[in-house]
Amino acid sequence: MNPYKNLPGHRFWRRAISSVEPHAVDPVVEPKFRIDIAEKVATAGSCFAQHISRRLSAIGFNYFVPESGTEYGPEERKARGYGVFSARYGNIYTVRQLLQIFEEAFGVRPKSEQPWLRPDGRYVDPFRPSVEPAGYASPEDVWAARRAHIAYVRRMFLETDIFVFTLGLTESWVSAVSGDVFPLAPGVVAGGFDPNSHKFVNFDVDEVRSDLRSFLWQLKSVNPRVKVMLTVSPVPLIATYENAHVLSSTTYSKSVLRVAAETAKRESDWVDYFPSYEIITGNFSGGNYYEEDLREINGTGVSHAMRCFLKNYTVPSANETARDANVASEDGRHPSAESAAARSRMDSIVCDEELIERVSF
């Protein structure tokens, strides 16, 4: 008896990868649920999560953005980060950040970190330091804006049907006093680093799995109908604080996040993992899904990932909408063939992490 005899083709490398055209590789197997075009889809996470939200919105999905800034004009909304995610929380890189903002929204975890002062005398919210380009005039203005923001976050968690979260990093900076975690180290854009008040952490697999499990359990308790789609960002770290090569730190971080996502998928029938990480980083693409810096994802890679997403996770009517919108028009084309519009979309991705490099040289 050979246990591998008669297994389906997707379980064999030669049949699933080597003999398949690169643009046609689809690693999704037995998706747990499908998304109807009318269901509310909310997003959060790292920079890569913005690609998913933009594509879903562009093809007519019900992208749920309760904090939309409709009182402002289009240009001001864009400048102030409205619509980048479902609420104006900026990049949520770590699962600890996600758990933290959920618990704040439901009164479980109050905030104690004071607003950070910028060199220009303006203040910023330490938990979303880049969302307000002009900053705030006073700490009181920061807290008032945060209270309004958290109300939208609470509504998002309560009302969304599908929550898509992209796990981005394991490295972070936290308050040594409260344990609060920040998206950027103090001092990068505002505030000041104090080794007695702030410390570096690199979450291990047990910590990430525990945080993700806690978030999912609490989310389900307040929104019983919700389904969760997890992805792992294929974007490498822009810098590491570990005494290690950035490539090694990237491999560690993504490996931890991938294991945590897989654990969550196996533990809950309402949680699934979408392999955008594997689609972008897989060697079958020959590295053609990255820009010249070998870090940012180009439009061809995003299109491949979204074709797989739409094929496997949307109902037939949504697939028709996608074809009408020509979202899959870049099948197999080399990145150099991308349109100027596609490149513009990639260039406008908001990534707080890039500020580390800009202010460090």
Backbone hydrogen bonds in HBPLUS format (Angstrom, degrees):
<---DONOR---> <-ACCEPTOR-->    atom                        ^
c    i                          cat <-CA-CA->   ^        H-A-AA   ^      H-
h    n   atom  resd res      DA  || num        DHA   H-A  angle D-A-AA Bond
n    s   type  num  typ     dist DA aas  dist angle  dist       angle   num
A0005-LYS N   A0002-ASN O   3.05 MM   3  5.46 159.6  2.09 115.2 121.6     1
A0007-LEU N   A0004-TYR O   3.31 MM   3  5.70 156.5  2.36 132.3 127.8     2
A0011-ARG N   A0008-PRO O   3.19 MM   3  6.04 167.9  2.21 124.2 127.8     3
A0012-PHE N   A0009-GLY O   3.07 MM   3  5.66 169.7  2.08 124.7 126.2     4
A0016-ALA N   A0012-PHE O   2.87 MM   4  5.89 153.7  1.94 155.2 163.7     5
A0017-ILE N   A0013-TRP O   2.74 MM   4  5.32 149.3  1.83 148.9 153.1     6
A0018-SER N   A0013-TRP O   3.17 MM   5  6.49 150.8  2.26 138.1 146.2     7
A0019-SER N   A0014-ARG O   2.93 MM   5  5.91 146.2  2.04 159.0 163.0     8
A0020-VAL N   A0017-ILE O   3.15 MM   3  5.29 166.3  2.17 112.8 116.0     9
A0024-ALA N   A0021-GLU O   2.80 MM   3  5.31 154.6  1.86 121.4 130.2    10
A0025-VAL N   A0022-PRO O   3.37 MM   3  5.60 168.3  2.38 109.0 112.4    11
A0035-ILE N   A0313-TYR O   2.51 MM 278  5.82 155.8  1.57 144.9 150.3    12
A0039-GLU N   A0036-ASP O   3.01 MM   3  5.46 155.2  2.08 114.4 121.9    13
A0161-ASP N   A0040-LYS O   2.97 MM 121  5.06 147.8  2.08 126.3 136.6    14
A0162-ILE N   A0040-LYS O   2.90 MM 122  6.24 156.2  1.95 163.7 166.9    15
A0041-VAL N   A0062-ASN O   3.02 MM  21  6.15 162.7  2.05 151.4 153.6    16
A0064-PHE N   A0041-VAL O   2.83 MM  23  5.36 158.7  1.87 134.1 140.9    17
A0042-ALA N   A0162-ILE O   2.83 MM 120  6.21 166.1  1.85 169.3 171.9    18
A0164-VAL N   A0042-ALA O   2.81 MM 122  6.12 172.9  1.81 160.1 161.6    19
A0044-ALA N   A0164-VAL O   3.04 MM 120  6.51 139.4  2.21 162.6 169.7    20
A0166-THR N   A0044-ALA O   3.17 MM 122  6.65 154.5  2.24 142.8 148.9    21
A0092-ILE N   A0045-GLY O   2.90 MM  47  4.48 156.5  1.95 121.4 122.1    22
A0046-SER N   A0166-THR O   3.34 MM 120  5.90 145.5  2.47 132.5 141.3    23
A0049-ALA N   A0046-SER O   3.15 MM   3  5.66 141.8  2.30 111.4 120.9    24
A0050-GLN N   A0047-CYS O   3.06 MM   3  5.84 157.0  2.11 121.2 126.9    25
A0051-HIS N   A0048-PHE O   3.02 MM   3  5.61 142.3  2.16 115.0 123.9    26
A0053-SER N   A0049-ALA O   3.19 MM   4  6.54 166.9  2.21 153.5 156.3    27
A0054-ARG N   A0050-GLN O   2.97 MM   4  6.04 161.1  2.01 148.4 153.4    28
A0055-ARG N   A0051-HIS O   3.10 MM   4  6.23 161.7  2.13 147.1 151.8    29
A0056-LEU N   A0052-ILE O   3.00 MM   4  6.17 166.5  2.01 155.5 159.4    30
A0057-SER N   A0053-SER O   2.99 MM   4  6.07 161.6  2.03 145.5 150.9    31
A0058-ALA N   A0054-ARG O   2.90 MM   4  5.99 154.9  1.96 143.7 151.0    32
A0059-ILE N   A0055-ARG O   3.21 MM   4  6.39 142.1  2.37 146.0 153.2    33
A0061-PHE N   A0056-LEU O   3.01 MM   5  5.35 154.8  2.07 163.5 155.4    34
A0060-GLY N   A0057-SER O   3.23 MM   3  5.41 165.8  2.25 109.5 111.7    35
A0063-TYR N   A0061-PHE O   2.90 MM   2  5.60 130.9  2.15 106.4  91.6    36
A0072-TYR N   A0069-GLY O   2.99 MM   3  5.76 168.9  2.01 125.8 128.5    37
A0077-ARG N   A0073-GLY O   2.92 MM   4  6.10 159.1  1.96 159.3 166.2    38
A0078-LYS N   A0074-PRO O   3.06 MM   4  6.23 157.8  2.11 145.9 151.6    39
A0079-ALA N   A0075-GLU O   2.96 MM   4  6.19 162.6  1.99 148.1 152.8    40
A0080-ARG N   A0076-GLU O   2.97 MM   4  6.06 146.0  2.09 145.3 153.5    41
A0082-TYR N   A0077-ARG O   2.93 MM   5  5.13 155.9  1.99 157.2 154.2    42
A0081-GLY N   A0078-LYS O   3.20 MM   3  5.28 166.0  2.22 107.5 110.1    43
A0089-TYR N   A0087-ALA O   2.86 MM   2  5.64 139.3  2.02  99.8  90.7    44
A0168-GLY N   A0093-TYR O   3.09 MM  75  4.82 147.2  2.20 148.4 150.9    45
A0169-LEU N   A0093-TYR O   2.99 MM  76  5.38 162.7  2.02 135.9 134.9    46
A0097-GLN N   A0094-THR O   3.15 MM   3  5.26 122.7  2.50  96.3 109.5    47
A0098-LEU N   A0094-THR O   3.25 MM   4  6.67 156.5  2.31 144.7 150.4    48
A0099-LEU N   A0095-VAL O   2.91 MM   4  6.18 166.4  1.92 158.5 161.0    49
A0100-GLN N   A0096-ARG O   2.90 MM   4  5.98 153.3  1.98 143.7 151.7    50
A0101-ILE N   A0097-GLN O   2.97 MM   4  6.27 160.0  2.02 156.8 159.7    51
A0102-PHE N   A0098-LEU O   3.07 MM   4  6.25 157.3  2.13 149.4 156.0    52
A0103-GLU N   A0099-LEU O   3.01 MM   4  6.17 166.8  2.03 150.2 153.7    53
A0104-GLU N   A0100-GLN O   2.97 MM   4  6.17 144.5  2.09 141.8 152.1    54
A0105-ALA N   A0101-ILE O   2.96 MM   4  6.09 155.9  2.02 142.3 148.4    55
A0106-PHE N   A0102-PHE O   3.15 MM   4  6.46 136.4  2.35 144.7 156.1    56
A0108-VAL N   A0103-GLU O   2.67 MM   5  4.77 143.3  1.80 158.5 157.4    57
A0109-ARG N   A0103-GLU O   3.13 MM   6  5.19 152.3  2.21 109.7 109.5    58
A0107-GLY N   A0104-GLU O   3.20 MM   3  5.14 165.8  2.22 109.1 108.7    59
A0116-TRP N   A0124-VAL O   3.11 MM   8  5.35 145.9  2.23 152.1 154.2    60
A0124-VAL N   A0116-TRP O   2.86 MM   8  5.35 149.6  1.95 149.1 158.7    61
A0191-GLY N   A0117-LEU O   2.93 MM  74  5.02 165.8  1.95 126.8 131.6    62
A0118-ARG N   A0122-ARG O   2.71 MM   4  5.37 170.5  1.72 176.8 176.7    63
A0121-GLY N   A0118-ARG O   3.01 MM   3  5.43 163.1  2.03 120.4 122.2    64
A0123-TYR N   A0136-TYR O   2.79 MM  13  4.86 168.1  1.81 141.8 146.0    65
A0136-TYR N   A0123-TYR O   2.75 MM  13  4.86 146.9  1.86 137.6 147.5    66
A0128-ARG N   A0125-ASP O   3.09 MM   3  5.42 165.4  2.11 115.1 119.7    67
A0131-VAL N   A0128-ARG O   3.47 MM   3  6.04 171.0  2.48 119.5 121.5    68
A0135-GLY N   A0132-GLU O   2.90 MM   3  5.21 152.7  1.97 113.8 122.9    69
A0141-ASP N   A0138-SER O   3.10 MM   3  5.25 125.9  2.40  99.7 112.8    70
A0142-VAL N   A0138-SER O   3.24 MM   4  6.65 147.9  2.35 144.7 153.4    71
A0142-VAL N   A0139-PRO O   3.10 MM   3  5.03 118.7  2.49  92.6 107.9    72
A0143-TRP N   A0139-PRO O   3.07 MM   4  6.42 162.2  2.10 155.8 158.5    73
A0144-ALA N   A0140-GLU O   2.99 MM   4  6.17 155.0  2.05 144.6 151.8    74
A0145-ALA N   A0141-ASP O   3.02 MM   4  6.14 162.5  2.06 145.0 149.4    75
A0146-ARG N   A0142-VAL O   2.92 MM   4  6.16 148.9  2.02 144.9 154.5    76
A0147-ARG N   A0143-TRP O   2.94 MM   4  6.16 155.4  2.00 147.9 153.4    77
A0148-ALA N   A0144-ALA O   3.23 MM   4  6.53 159.3  2.28 146.6 151.3    78
A0149-HIS N   A0145-ALA O   2.97 MM   4  6.17 156.5  2.02 144.9 152.0    79
A0150-ILE N   A0146-ARG O   2.82 MM   4  6.01 164.5  1.85 157.6 160.3    80
A0151-ALA N   A0147-ARG O   3.25 MM   4  6.43 145.9  2.37 140.5 148.3    81
A0152-TYR N   A0149-HIS O   3.01 MM   3  5.31 123.0  2.35 103.0 116.8    82
A0153-VAL N   A0149-HIS O   3.04 MM   4  6.42 153.4  2.11 148.4 156.7    83
A0154-ARG N   A0150-ILE O   2.93 MM   4  6.14 161.1  1.97 149.8 153.7    84
A0155-ARG N   A0151-ALA O   3.13 MM   4  6.36 157.5  2.19 140.6 146.5    85
A0156-MET N   A0152-TYR O   2.90 MM   4  6.15 155.9  1.96 150.0 156.7    86
A0157-PHE N   A0153-VAL O   3.06 MM   4  6.40 163.1  2.09 156.2 158.6    87
A0158-LEU N   A0154-ARG O   3.04 MM   4  6.24 152.9  2.12 147.9 155.8    88
A0159-GLU N   A0155-ARG O   2.96 MM   4  6.00 150.8  2.05 153.1 159.3    89
A0160-THR N   A0156-MET O   3.06 MM   4  5.75 149.2  2.15 150.3 154.0    90
A0227-LYS N   A0161-ASP O   2.94 MM  66  6.29 147.0  2.05 146.1 155.8    91
A0163-PHE N   A0227-LYS O   2.88 MM  64  6.33 159.6  1.92 157.5 164.2    92
A0229-MET N   A0163-PHE O   2.87 MM  66  6.13 160.1  1.91 143.5 149.6    93
A0165-PHE N   A0229-MET O   2.92 MM  64  6.38 157.0  1.97 162.3 169.9    94
A0231-THR N   A0165-PHE O   3.02 MM  66  6.33 149.8  2.11 151.4 151.9    95
A0167-LEU N   A0231-THR O   2.85 MM  64  6.21 160.4  1.89 157.7 151.5    96
A0233-SER N   A0167-LEU O   2.89 MM  66  6.01 172.8  1.90 160.0 160.6    97
A0203-PHE N   A0170-THR O   3.03 MM  33  5.11 149.3  2.12 140.6 131.3    98
A0172-SER N   A0201-VAL O   2.88 MM  29  5.40 154.7  1.94 159.7 159.3    99
A0201-VAL N   A0172-SER O   2.91 MM  29  5.40 166.6  1.92 152.7 151.8   100
A0182-PHE N   A0173-TRP O   2.87 MM   9  5.70 166.8  1.89 173.8 173.8   101
A0174-VAL N   A0199-LYS O   2.92 MM  25  5.54 165.5  1.95 159.6 163.9   102
A0199-LYS N   A0174-VAL O   2.98 MM  25  5.54 160.3  2.02 153.7 159.8   103
A0175-SER N   A0180-ASP O   2.74 MM   5  5.23 151.6  1.82 149.1 159.1   104
A0179-GLY N   A0175-SER O   2.88 MM   4  4.84 139.3  2.05 124.6 136.5   105
A0176-ALA N   A0197-SER O   2.69 MM  21  5.02 171.9  1.70 132.8 135.1   106
A0188-VAL N   A0185-ALA O   3.19 MM   3  5.89 164.6  2.21 143.3 143.3   107
A0187-GLY N   A0190-ALA O   2.76 MM   3  5.02 154.1  1.82 160.7 151.7   108
A0197-SER N   A0194-ASP O   2.82 MM   3  5.25 148.1  1.92 115.4 125.5   109
A0198-HIS N   A0194-ASP O   2.78 MM   4  5.74 148.9  1.88 167.0 175.2   110
A0208-VAL N   A0204-ASP O   3.02 MM   4  6.30 163.9  2.05 158.7 163.3   111
A0209-ARG N   A0205-VAL O   2.95 MM   4  6.02 164.6  1.97 147.2 152.0   112
A0210-SER N   A0206-ASP O   2.97 MM   4  6.01 155.9  2.03 140.5 147.5   113
A0211-ASP N   A0207-GLU O   2.93 MM   4  6.11 161.4  1.96 148.7 153.7   114
A0212-LEU N   A0208-VAL O   2.92 MM   4  6.06 162.8  1.95 150.8 155.7   115
A0213-ARG N   A0209-ARG O   2.89 MM   4  5.98 159.0  1.93 146.3 152.5   116
A0214-SER N   A0210-SER O   2.96 MM   4  6.13 157.0  2.02 146.1 152.2   117
A0215-PHE N   A0211-ASP O   2.94 MM   4  6.18 161.1  1.98 149.4 154.4   118
A0216-LEU N   A0212-LEU O   2.97 MM   4  6.12 172.8  1.98 153.8 155.8   119
A0217-TRP N   A0213-ARG O   3.03 MM   4  6.12 163.4  2.06 147.6 152.3   120
A0218-GLN N   A0214-SER O   3.07 MM   4  6.20 163.7  2.10 148.5 152.8   121
A0219-LEU N   A0215-PHE O   2.82 MM   4  6.00 159.1  1.86 156.2 162.8   122
A0220-LYS N   A0216-LEU O   3.00 MM   4  6.11 167.3  2.01 151.4 154.3   123
A0221-SER N   A0217-TRP O   3.15 MM   4  6.31 139.8  2.32 136.9 147.6   124
A0222-VAL N   A0219-LEU O   3.16 MM   3  5.49 139.2  2.34 104.2 114.6   125
A0223-ASN N   A0219-LEU O   2.91 MM   4  6.00 137.8  2.09 148.9 162.0   126
A0226-VAL N   A0223-ASN O   3.15 MM   3  5.73 165.0  2.18 123.0 127.6   127
A0228-VAL N   A0270-TRP O   2.99 MM  42  6.42 165.5  2.01 160.4 165.2   128
A0272-ASP N   A0228-VAL O   2.96 MM  44  6.42 159.7  2.00 161.3 167.5   129
A0230-LEU N   A0272-ASP O   2.86 MM  42  6.18 170.0  1.87 158.1 161.1   130
A0274-PHE N   A0230-LEU O   2.91 MM  44  6.20 163.6  1.93 168.8 173.8   131
A0248-SER N   A0245-HIS O   3.06 MM   3  5.35 117.5  2.47 104.4 118.6   132
A0249-SER N   A0245-HIS O   3.01 MM   4  6.35 161.3  2.05 156.7 162.6   133
A0250-THR N   A0246-VAL O   2.93 MM   4  5.99 147.6  2.04 136.9 145.5   134
A0251-THR N   A0247-LEU O   3.05 MM   4  6.29 160.4  2.09 146.5 151.2   135
A0252-TYR N   A0248-SER O   2.99 MM   4  6.26 160.8  2.03 149.7 154.7   136
A0253-SER N   A0249-SER O   2.95 MM   4  6.09 170.4  1.96 149.4 152.2   137
A0254-LYS N   A0250-THR O   2.95 MM   4  6.11 178.1  1.95 160.1 160.6   138
A0255-SER N   A0251-THR O   3.02 MM   4  5.97 151.0  2.11 141.8 150.1   139
A0256-VAL N   A0252-TYR O   3.01 MM   4  6.24 162.8  2.04 156.4 160.0   140
A0257-LEU N   A0253-SER O   3.08 MM   4  6.33 166.2  2.10 152.9 156.7   141
A0258-ARG N   A0254-LYS O   2.88 MM   4  5.98 153.9  1.95 143.2 150.7   142
A0259-VAL N   A0255-SER O   3.04 MM   4  6.24 158.6  2.09 148.8 153.7   143
A0260-ALA N   A0256-VAL O   3.00 MM   4  6.25 159.6  2.05 149.5 155.5   144
A0261-ALA N   A0257-LEU O   2.94 MM   4  6.14 159.9  1.98 149.3 154.3   145
A0262-GLU N   A0258-ARG O   3.00 MM   4  6.17 156.8  2.06 144.7 151.2   146
A0263-THR N   A0259-VAL O   2.91 MM   4  6.14 156.1  1.97 149.7 156.1   147
A0264-ALA N   A0260-ALA O   3.07 MM   4  6.33 161.8  2.10 149.7 153.8   148
A0265-LYS N   A0261-ALA O   2.99 MM   4  6.22 157.4  2.04 147.3 153.8   149
A0266-ARG N   A0262-GLU O   3.01 MM   4  6.24 157.0  2.07 149.4 154.7   150
A0267-GLU N   A0263-THR O   3.05 MM   4  6.22 139.3  2.22 144.7 155.8   151
A0268-SER N   A0264-ALA O   3.25 MM   4  6.31 136.9  2.45 148.6 156.2   152
A0271-VAL N   A0268-SER O   3.43 MM   3  5.45 165.4  2.45 105.9 106.9   153
A0276-SER N   A0274-PHE O   2.90 MM   2  5.85 141.0  2.05 101.5  93.6   154
A0279-ILE N   A0275-PRO O   3.08 MM   4  6.35 155.7  2.14 147.8 154.8   155
A0280-ILE N   A0276-SER O   3.03 MM   4  6.19 163.5  2.05 152.8 155.5   156
A0281-THR N   A0277-TYR O   2.96 MM   4  6.01 169.2  1.97 154.4 158.0   157
A0282-GLY N   A0278-GLU O   2.91 MM   4  5.29 135.4  2.11 135.4 142.4   158
A0285-SER N   A0282-GLY O   3.25 MM   3  6.19 168.4  2.27 124.5 126.6   159
A0286-GLY N   A0283-ASN O   3.09 MM   3  5.34 159.4  2.14 108.5 115.0   160
A0288-ASN N   A0285-SER O   3.12 MM   3  5.65 166.4  2.14 116.6 120.8   161
A0290-TYR N   A0287-GLY O   3.40 MM   3  6.06 160.2  2.44 121.3 121.6   162
A0298-ASN N   A0289-TYR O   3.07 MM   9  5.63 163.6  2.10 129.7 134.9   163
A0291-GLU N   A0296-GLU O   2.81 MM   5  5.43 156.6  1.86 151.7 154.8   164
A0294-LEU N   A0291-GLU O   2.96 MM   3  5.45 162.5  2.00 119.2 123.5   165
A0302-VAL N   A0298-ASN O   3.15 MM   4  6.49 163.3  2.18 153.2 158.2   166
A0303-SER N   A0299-GLY O   2.89 MM   4  6.00 156.3  1.94 144.4 151.0   167
A0304-HIS N   A0300-THR O   3.04 MM   4  6.29 154.4  2.11 145.6 151.8   168
A0305-ALA N   A0301-GLY O   3.06 MM   4  6.35 167.8  2.08 153.4 156.0   169
A0306-MET N   A0302-VAL O   2.90 MM   4  6.11 159.9  1.94 151.5 157.5   170
A0307-ARG N   A0303-SER O   2.86 MM   4  6.03 146.3  1.98 146.0 154.6   171
A0308-CYS N   A0304-HIS O   3.22 MM   4  6.51 162.8  2.25 151.3 154.6   172
A0309-PHE N   A0305-ALA O   2.97 MM   4  6.24 152.2  2.05 143.5 152.3   173
A0310-LEU N   A0306-MET O   2.87 MM   4  5.98 172.4  1.88 151.2 152.5   174
A0311-LYS N   A0307-ARG O   2.94 MM   4  6.01 159.8  1.98 147.8 154.0   175
A0312-ASN N   A0308-CYS O   3.13 MM   4  6.13 157.4  2.19 144.7 149.4   176
A0313-TYR N   A0309-PHE O   2.83 MM   4  5.62 152.3  1.91 154.5 161.2   177
A0318-ALA N   A0315-VAL O   2.92 MM   3  5.46 129.3  2.18 116.4 129.2   178
A0319-ASN N   A0315-VAL O   3.23 MM   4  6.62 148.6  2.33 147.4 156.6   179
A0319-ASN N   A0316-PRO O   3.07 MM   3  5.02 117.5  2.48  93.8 109.4   180
A0320-GLU N   A0316-PRO O   3.06 MM   4  6.42 151.4  2.14 152.4 159.4   181
A0321-THR N   A0317-SER O   3.15 MM   4  6.45 152.5  2.23 139.4 146.6   182
A0322-ALA N   A0318-ALA O   2.92 MM   4  6.23 152.8  1.99 146.9 154.3   183
A0323-ARG N   A0319-ASN O   3.02 MM   4  6.33 155.6  2.08 147.4 153.0   184
A0324-ASP N   A0320-GLU O   2.95 MM   4  6.21 157.6  2.00 149.2 155.8   185
A0325-ALA N   A0321-THR O   2.96 MM   4  6.21 143.1  2.10 144.1 154.1   186
A0327-VAL N   A0322-ALA O   3.25 MM   5  5.73 168.7  2.26 158.8 158.0   187
A0326-ASN N   A0323-ARG O   2.97 MM   3  4.94 154.9  2.03 101.3 109.2   188
A0329-SER N   A0326-ASN O   3.32 MM   3  5.36 146.3  2.44 117.5 113.8   189
A0333-ARG N   A0330-GLU O   3.19 MM   3  5.63 172.1  2.19 126.8 129.3   190
A0337-ALA N   A0334-HIS O   2.82 MM   3  5.62 165.1  1.84 128.6 133.7   191
A0338-GLU N   A0335-PRO O   3.05 MM   3  5.47 167.8  2.07 118.0 120.0   192
A0343-ARG N   A0339-SER O   3.16 MM   4  6.53 161.1  2.20 150.9 155.1   193
A0344-SER N   A0340-ALA O   2.91 MM   4  6.12 150.0  2.01 145.0 153.8   194
A0345-ARG N   A0341-ALA O   3.04 MM   4  6.35 149.7  2.13 145.9 153.0   195
A0346-MET N   A0342-ALA O   3.17 MM   4  6.53 151.6  2.26 144.8 152.2   196
A0347-ASP N   A0343-ARG O   2.90 MM   4  6.17 156.4  1.96 151.0 157.5   197
A0348-SER N   A0344-SER O   3.15 MM   4  6.30 134.9  2.36 142.2 152.4   198
A0349-ILE N   A0346-MET O   3.30 MM   3  5.69 166.7  2.32 115.0 116.0   199
A0354-GLU N   A0351-CYS O   3.17 MM   3  5.82 147.8  2.28 115.5 122.5   200
A0355-LEU N   A0352-ASP O   2.97 MM   3  5.70 156.9  2.02 121.3 127.9   201
A0356-ILE N   A0353-GLU O   3.05 MM   3  5.75 154.1  2.12 117.8 124.1   202
A0358-ARG N   A0354-GLU O   3.21 MM   4  6.54 160.6  2.25 149.1 154.9   203
A0359-VAL N   A0355-LEU O   3.17 MM   4  6.22 153.6  2.25 148.2 151.6   204
A0360-SER N   A0357-GLU O   3.28 MM   3  5.14 161.0  2.32 100.9 106.6   205
